[in-house]
Amino acid sequence: MRSVSGNVYQADLDISFLYSHLPDLSFLGWDAKPESFSAVTQMFQRHLSPDTHPDVRNGKVHEIISYLENNPLKFCALVVDAEKVKLARDLERGVDCLRLL
């Protein structure tokens, strides 16, 4: 990791290093399709150290919000299908989406 005058460049962060040193990692899906969610979690897990065991949860928006409120995390991968993004344009769902993000 390089820094200039105390500023760390995002591009210089080694993701494998970060993940191997962070026990607080979760893969969360906002009611994501199983195949999408599985593809994302498998891609990330290839880069994790063998002793890292992140929480993996896929549920309704209010379940994911509740999980995040009760489990402060250092890192989280949120998986959202395109159809959920379209549904979020509805005012009520949009508020939940913004709260989740």
Beta strands, then each sheet from edge to edge (+ up, - down):
strand 1: 3-4
strand 2: 7-8
strand 3: 25-30
strand 4: 55-59
strand 5: 75-79
sheet 1: 1+ 2-
sheet 2: 4+ 3+ 5+
end
